[in-house]
Amino acid sequence: MRLRSAESFFTWSLVAVRRESIRNPRCGVTLLNSLKLVKPNTLSTTRSLIVSLKIDCSGECLPVDVELRRQPRARYFRLRAKTRSKALLTLPWHASYEEAQDFLEKNLEWLGQHLATKPGPDSLASYMNEHASVAIRGRVYPITFSEGFTQGRLRTTVDRDSESVIIHLASGDSKFETETWVEILKSIAKVQLDLRVCDLSERLSIKIPGVSVRDQESRWGSCSSSGRLSLNWRLIILPPVLQDYVIYHELAHLSEHNHSSRFWDLLHRYDPRAGRHDQSLSRDYGFLMNFGRG
């Protein structure tokens, strides 16, 4: 069946999934409506489009925006639950949207299950109020609070002697909102991640031109062609071994600018447990990427 537009594509998808739900009543996922943001006459040249769905998972109706994005380097279809309301389906560059439709339909149940486990948006505050610690130079530093004169502003001190971070409060409750936690953690990350890169690069006798700390949407870090490292501020709330793994990963890119076997061999020399750390980063801590966004 050859489809002429994104509208016809997703209308047909809607009918097909509803029929499947009738045939298999135990299926916990139902596509309830097709979507809203498409350019019907430019499908063949569209790099990406967004499909709005409603997925019924375990009795809860989840509205979800699924972005279909073509990537020149992608070799396989890849579906990822980004937040409780957003998902990304990556397509090989020459893949058809008919193939994307088929892949999405086959994996709707998986998507619904994973979306249901995602925390809601702006949940950094609740996370930090329960897990008040940061990773600094290979150690876990608990966050403590001290009331005193701060000229009406929050002030943060990293205490090397006690291996803790002290947040000085003018007065009041230490249960901060997400915006305040973002400000605190970014200020710590800008200093401490730079220092940690220096520690690990000196250990490996590697020179780097500089480090920047940013708010990447989906990457923990990156390495530019000039050798400058860019790190996600959320690394500061990862376990120390995973924070180090991300830095080692980017340091390895200074020699190998791809993910070839030579790159992985080099990374395993830097971090012998790189494979285990890579799995844990995605499986156990990927949800942190959703925290602290507006």
N, C-alpha and C positions, 0 to 999 in steps of 0.2 A: 504494500500500500504506500503510495507516494503522496506525501502531504505538501500542500502548497503554502501554508502559513502557520505561524505559531498558534493562532486561534484554533484552526482545525486540528492541529496536533494535540492541544490540551483538551479540546472538547471530546475528541475520540478517546483520550486517556481517561477522562472522567467516566465515560460510559463503560469502558473496559474494566476499570477497577471496581465499579459498582457491581458489575456482573460477577466478578470474582468474589466479592464479598457475599453475594447471594449463594454462590456455589459452596463457599467455605465459611460458614457462620462462626467458626472458631477463630477466624482471622481477626486480630484485635485492632486492625488499622483500616480505616475507610477514607477514601478521598471524597470530600463532601462538596467542594466547589472548585471550578477551574478559575483560572486567574486573570490578572488585571494589567500587567505591564508588558506589552509586547509590541513589536513593529511588524505586522503581518507581511508586508511586502518586501522586507529586507532580511528575511530569515537566513538566506544563503550566505549573507555577508556579515551577519551579526556575531560579534565576539562573545556577548553574553546577554542574557535576559533573565528576568525574575518571574517566578511563578508563585502565586499565592494559593496555598492549600489550607484545608482544615483536616487534621488527622485525629481520629478518635482512638485514643490509646488508653486502655484500662478504664474506660468510662469517662475520661477527661478529653474534651475537645480542644486540641491545640492548634491555634492559627500559626501557620508557618510560611515564611518566604523562602523558597528554594531558588538560589541563584544557579543558573546553568552557565558555566564559563568555559570557553575553549582556551586551551593552552598549547602553544606550539611544541613544547617539550613533553607533554603528557603522552604516555603510551597506553594507559588503561583508564577506564572510568573510575572515579573515586568519589564517594559520597561521604560527607562529613557533617555532623551536627555541631554547629558553631555555638549557638545559644539555644535557649528553650524555644525561641521563635524564629531562628534563622538556620538554614542549612546551605551547604555548597556542594554542587555536583560538577566536578571537573571532567571535561570531555577532551579526548585527543583532537587535535586541530582539524583533521579531516573526517571526524565522526559525524554521522547524521543525527538529526534530532529525533528521527524514528528510533535509532539505537538508544539515544538518551532516554526516550520515553520507556522503552522496554526495560532498561536497567533500573530506572526509578520505580516502576511498578513492582518489579521483583524484590526491591529492597525497602518498600514502604513500611513493612512490619518492623524491620530492623531500625529504620529511622525513627518510627514512633517510640520504640522502646528506649532508644538513646536520648531522644528529646525529653522524655519523661524524667530522666535522671539528671538533666542539666539544671543547675541553679538558676533562679530568676535573675534578671538584669540588676545591676547596681547592688550586688551582694557582697562587695568588698568589706563594707562596714561590719556586717554580721560575721564574716569570716575572721577579720582581724580582732574583733572583740572576743572571739573564742580562741584564736591562735595568735596571740600577740608576741610574735618573735620575727627576727630577720636573720638572714645568713650574711655574716661579715667575715671575710678573709678565712674561710674554711671552718668557721665556728657558728653555732647557733647562739644568737644574742637575744635574750628575752627583753621585752619592752616593759619598762616600769614607768610610774608616774610620780611626779613630785610637784606639790603646790608651793608657790612662792611668787616673788616679784618678777614678772616677765614683761613689764611695760605693756600689758594687755594683749600680748601675742604669744602663740605657742613657740617654744624653743626646744630644739632637740640636741642632745649631747650623747656621743658615743663614748662610753666609759671603758677603757681598755683594762683597767685593774679589775673591775667587777664583771667584765665581759657582758655588759648589758647596754641597752639604749634607754636613756632617761628622757621622757617628754615632760617638760616643765610647763605647768598649767598656772594661769593666774588664779583660777578657782573653778569649781563646778565639776560636772560629770566628765569622766574620761571615756564614755561611750560615744565615740565620734561618728559623724555621718561619713558617707563614702567620699565626698569631696575633700574633707579634712584628711582622711587617711591617704588619699591619692597625693595630696600636697606633702605630707610627712614622708611617705615612702619614696616619692620621687627625689626629694632632697637628700635622703640617705643614699639612694641608689647612685646618684650622680657622682658622689664622692667615693663610696665604697666599692662599686663595681670597677671603677678606674683603678683603684688600689689593688683589687684582686687580679685584674688583668696584668698589672705590673708584676705581682708576685709570681704568677704562673708563667709569664713570658720570660722573666729572668731565670726561672728554674729550667726552662728549655733553651736558654740563650737565644731568644728570638727578640728582635727589635721591631716595634710597631710605631707608625707615625701618629697614632692617636686613637681615642675612644670617645664615642658619643653615646648618650643614654636617651632613648626615644620611647614613643608610645606606639609600637608596631601593632598592627591588627592581628596578625597570625604567626609572626616569626619571633622566636626567642632571640635571634641575633643574625647578623649578616656581616660579610667582609667585602669591602669594595675592591676594585681593581688596583687602587693605590695602597691597599693594605690597611685601611682604616676600619676599625671594628665599630659596629653599631649594635648596641645591646638593649633589650627590652627592660624597662624598669621593674617589671614583675619578677625578674630573676632574683630580686632581693628577698622575696618571700618563698623561694624554692628551698628545699633542703640543700645544704652546702655541696654535697657530692654532685647534685644535678646542676647546680649553678656552675660548678667547675667544669662539668661535662660540656655545657653549652659554650663556655669560653674556650676549652680545648678544641671543640668542634670548629670554631671560627679561626683559631690559631692554625689548625691543620689546613684551612683554606688558603693560608698565605703561601703554602707550597703547592697544594693541589686545588685548583679552582673548579672542581667538579665533585661528583660523588662516585668516582671510579673505585676499583679495588685498591689502587694505590692510596687513595684518600683514606679508606677505611683501615688499611694496614697502618698508615701513619697515625690515625686517631687512636687505634688500639695500642700503639706504643706510648702515646701520651696518657691514655686512660684505658688500662687493661679490661675494665668492665664497661666499656663504651656501649656494647650491644644491650646489656641489661639496663644501663642508664637511659638509653634512647627509648626503650620500650616503656620504662616507668614514666618518663617525661610525658609521653603521649597518653598513656593509659591512666595514670594516676593524677596528673597535674595539668592536663590540657584545659580543664575548666577555669584555671586562673586567667587564661586569656580573655575571658568574658568579663572580668572584674574591672571596676573603675572606669567604665565608659559612660559617656553622657546619655 
